[in-house]
């Protein structure tokens, strides 16, 4: 079982049961990670600001159309 890169606690998932693109969260610190590679296992922080920027761009496009 892999450990959380933030707090070093074990992450509660089996490596062979996840696919690239899956989102997992650490039960201890709550940090979310995206699986970006499975062999070897690679995790990337899920940045909520990045998702918010995408939403803002969509809203800006709608406002321009009005």
MDTraj code that builds the backbone (N, CA, C; nanometers):
import mdtraj as md
import numpy as np

residues = "UNK UNK UNK UNK UNK UNK UNK UNK UNK UNK UNK UNK UNK UNK UNK UNK UNK UNK UNK UNK UNK UNK UNK UNK UNK UNK UNK UNK UNK UNK UNK UNK UNK UNK UNK UNK UNK UNK UNK UNK UNK UNK UNK UNK UNK UNK UNK UNK UNK UNK UNK UNK UNK UNK UNK UNK UNK UNK UNK UNK UNK UNK UNK UNK UNK UNK".split()
xyz = np.array([
    [0.0855, -0.1172, 0.0000],
    [0.0000, 0.0000, 0.0000],
    [0.0905, 0.1242, 0.0000],
    [0.0665, 0.2187, -0.0934],
    [0.1507, 0.3393, -0.0999],
    [0.1223, 0.4360, 0.0144],
    [0.2175, 0.5257, 0.0386],
    [0.2012, 0.6277, 0.1423],
    [0.1690, 0.7632, 0.0798],
    [0.0981, 0.8460, 0.1560],
    [0.0639, 0.9815, 0.1138],
    [0.1922, 1.0646, 0.1048],
    [0.2141, 1.1327, -0.0085],
    [0.3330, 1.2183, -0.0195],
    [0.3305, 1.3376, 0.0756],
    [0.2142, 1.3777, 0.1245],
    [0.2026, 1.4926, 0.2140],
    [0.2301, 1.4560, 0.3591],
    [0.1605, 1.3522, 0.4095],
    [0.1686, 1.3224, 0.5531],
    [0.2313, 1.1863, 0.5841],
    [0.2673, 1.1111, 0.4793],
    [0.3345, 0.9814, 0.4938],
    [0.2478, 0.8700, 0.5515],
    [0.1173, 0.8933, 0.5719],
    [0.0286, 0.7868, 0.6175],
    [-0.0090, 0.6980, 0.4998],
    [-0.0400, 0.5721, 0.5264],
    [-0.0779, 0.4813, 0.4165],
    [-0.2063, 0.5260, 0.3475],
    [-0.2056, 0.5204, 0.2139],
    [-0.3253, 0.5498, 0.1357],
    [-0.4053, 0.4215, 0.1226],
    [-0.5357, 0.4319, 0.1408],
    [-0.6225, 0.3146, 0.1472],
    [-0.6746, 0.2751, 0.0086],
    [-0.5846, 0.2213, -0.0751],
    [-0.6248, 0.1651, -0.2039],
    [-0.5182, 0.0676, -0.2494],
    [-0.5586, -0.0226, -0.3359],
    [-0.4645, -0.1199, -0.3918],
    [-0.4202, -0.0694, -0.5294],
    [-0.2913, -0.0700, -0.5532],
    [-0.2353, -0.0174, -0.6772],
    [-0.2953, -0.0868, -0.7990],
    [-0.3211, -0.2160, -0.7898],
    [-0.3734, -0.2887, -0.9062],
    [-0.5238, -0.2672, -0.9276],
    [-0.5882, -0.1881, -0.8411],
    [-0.7316, -0.1622, -0.8548],
    [-0.7624, -0.0202, -0.9020],
    [-0.6602, 0.0580, -0.9394],
    [-0.6818, 0.1945, -0.9871],
    [-0.6344, 0.2081, -1.1312],
    [-0.6898, 0.3074, -1.1999],
    [-0.6515, 0.3363, -1.3373],
    [-0.6035, 0.4805, -1.3455],
    [-0.5309, 0.5136, -1.4530],
    [-0.4894, 0.6511, -1.4748],
    [-0.6129, 0.7395, -1.4824],
    [-0.6066, 0.8540, -1.4173],
    [-0.7186, 0.9472, -1.4163],
    [-0.8063, 0.9358, -1.2932],
    [-0.7928, 0.8266, -1.2182],
    [-0.8701, 0.8112, -1.0949],
    [-0.8229, 0.9131, -0.9916],
    [-0.9137, 0.9572, -0.9069],
    [-0.8822, 1.0499, -0.7982],
    [-0.8931, 0.9735, -0.6669],
    [-0.7894, 0.9858, -0.5850],
    [-0.7904, 0.9244, -0.4525],
    [-0.7634, 1.0339, -0.3494],
    [-0.8078, 1.0124, -0.2267],
    [-0.7860, 1.1104, -0.1199],
    [-0.7255, 1.0407, 0.0004],
    [-0.6381, 1.1114, 0.0678],
    [-0.5772, 1.0609, 0.1908],
    [-0.6796, 1.0731, 0.3029],
    [-0.7032, 0.9626, 0.3750],
    [-0.7979, 0.9638, 0.4861],
    [-0.7488, 1.0498, 0.6023],
    [-0.6181, 1.0665, 0.6156],
    [-0.5630, 1.1410, 0.7293],
    [-0.5626, 1.2919, 0.7062],
    [-0.5052, 1.3377, 0.5927],
    [-0.4904, 1.4827, 0.5718],
    [-0.5904, 1.5392, 0.4713],
    [-0.6602, 1.4518, 0.3965],
    [-0.7628, 1.4975, 0.3032],
    [-0.7109, 1.5426, 0.1682],
    [-0.5804, 1.5363, 0.1473],
    [-0.5237, 1.5778, 0.0195],
    [-0.5698, 1.4839, -0.0905],
    [-0.6105, 1.5406, -0.2057],
    [-0.6551, 1.4596, -0.3184],
    [-0.5430, 1.4480, -0.4212],
    [-0.5322, 1.3284, -0.4781],
    [-0.4313, 1.3004, -0.5793],
    [-0.4964, 1.2349, -0.6993],
    [-0.4440, 1.2674, -0.8181],
    [-0.4858, 1.1992, -0.9398],
    [-0.3811, 1.0944, -0.9733],
    [-0.4259, 0.9774, -1.0149],
    [-0.3334, 0.8738, -1.0599],
    [-0.2900, 0.9117, -1.2012],
    [-0.1631, 0.9452, -1.2197],
    [-0.1135, 0.9826, -1.3519],
    [-0.0303, 0.8719, -1.4153],
    [0.0007, 0.7696, -1.3387],
    [0.0729, 0.6538, -1.3900],
    [0.0528, 0.5362, -1.2970],
    [0.0464, 0.4178, -1.3556],
    [0.0235, 0.2995, -1.2719],
    [0.1450, 0.2082, -1.2630],
    [0.2343, 0.2121, -1.3607],
    [0.3541, 0.1277, -1.3557],
    [0.4751, 0.2088, -1.3969],
    [0.5480, 0.2689, -1.3073],
    [0.5268, 0.2713, -1.1617],
    [0.4154, 0.3688, -1.1241],
    [0.3690, 0.3580, -1.0012],
    [0.2626, 0.4441, -0.9512],
    [0.3116, 0.5887, -0.9467],
    [0.2360, 0.6797, -1.0084],
    [0.2663, 0.8221, -1.0047],
    [0.1416, 0.8968, -0.9621],
    [0.1571, 0.9837, -0.8623],
    [0.0462, 1.0638, -0.8114],
    [0.0733, 1.2109, -0.8388],
    [-0.0327, 1.2869, -0.8672],
    [-0.0210, 1.4317, -0.8843],
    [-0.1287, 1.4981, -0.8002],
    [-0.0933, 1.6093, -0.7374],
    [-0.1905, 1.6856, -0.6579],
    [-0.3067, 1.7266, -0.7458],
    [-0.4274, 1.7152, -0.6920],
    [-0.5444, 1.7704, -0.7585],
    [-0.5588, 1.9105, -0.7046],
    [-0.5454, 2.0088, -0.7926],
    [-0.5479, 2.1491, -0.7528],
    [-0.6859, 2.2062, -0.7794],
    [-0.7612, 2.2371, -0.6744],
    [-0.8971, 2.2888, -0.6907],
    [-0.8958, 2.4245, -0.7600],
    [-0.7883, 2.5026, -0.7453],
    [-0.7781, 2.6315, -0.8148],
    [-0.7782, 2.6110, -0.9652],
    [-0.7142, 2.5028, -1.0094],
    [-0.7085, 2.4720, -1.1521],
    [-0.8491, 2.4464, -1.2052],
    [-0.9323, 2.3756, -1.1299],
    [-1.0694, 2.3495, -1.1712],
    [-1.1499, 2.4788, -1.1719],
    [-1.1279, 2.5654, -1.0753],
    [-1.1989, 2.6926, -1.0692],
    [-1.1661, 2.7801, -1.1890],
    [-1.0393, 2.7796, -1.2343],
    [-1.0004, 2.8584, -1.3506],
    [-1.0764, 2.8131, -1.4741],
    [-1.0923, 2.6832, -1.4911],
    [-1.1666, 2.6308, -1.6049],
    [-1.3101, 2.6799, -1.6005],
    [-1.3720, 2.6809, -1.4829],
    [-1.5086, 2.7290, -1.4673],
    [-1.5164, 2.8775, -1.5026],
    [-1.4171, 2.9561, -1.4575],
    [-1.4158, 3.0984, -1.4858],
    [-1.4071, 3.1246, -1.6356],
    [-1.3246, 3.0479, -1.7072],
    [-1.3109, 3.0650, -1.8510],
    [-1.4438, 3.0370, -1.9199],
    [-1.5154, 2.9348, -1.8751],
    [-1.6445, 2.9007, -1.9333],
    [-1.7438, 3.0142, -1.9107],
    [-1.7443, 3.0702, -1.7904],
    [-1.8353, 3.1801, -1.7598],
    [-1.8014, 3.3038, -1.8419],
    [-1.6727, 3.3325, -1.8593],
    [-1.6312, 3.4477, -1.9390],
    [-1.6805, 3.4335, -2.0831],
    [-1.6728, 3.3131, -2.1390],
    [-1.7178, 3.2895, -2.2764],
    [-1.8686, 3.3122, -2.2874],
    [-1.9450, 3.2693, -2.1853],
    [-2.0895, 3.2890, -2.1882],
    [-2.1248, 3.4373, -2.1827],
    [-2.0519, 3.5144, -2.0994],
    [-2.0792, 3.6564, -2.0861],
    [-2.0515, 3.7301, -2.2163],
    [-1.9463, 3.6888, -2.2903],
    [-1.9121, 3.7531, -2.4163],
    [-2.0214, 3.7297, -2.5202],
    [-2.0890, 3.6151, -2.5142],
    [-2.1934, 3.5828, -2.6106],
    [-2.3186, 3.6668, -2.5891],
    [-2.3451, 3.7112, -2.4655],
    [-2.4675, 3.7875, -2.4337],
    [-2.4683, 3.9250, -2.4935],
])
top = md.Topology()
chain = top.add_chain()
for i, resn in enumerate(residues, 1):
    res = top.add_residue(resn, chain, resSeq=i)
    for name in ("N", "CA", "C"):
        top.add_atom(name, md.element.get_by_symbol(name[0]), res)
traj = md.Trajectory(xyz[None], top)
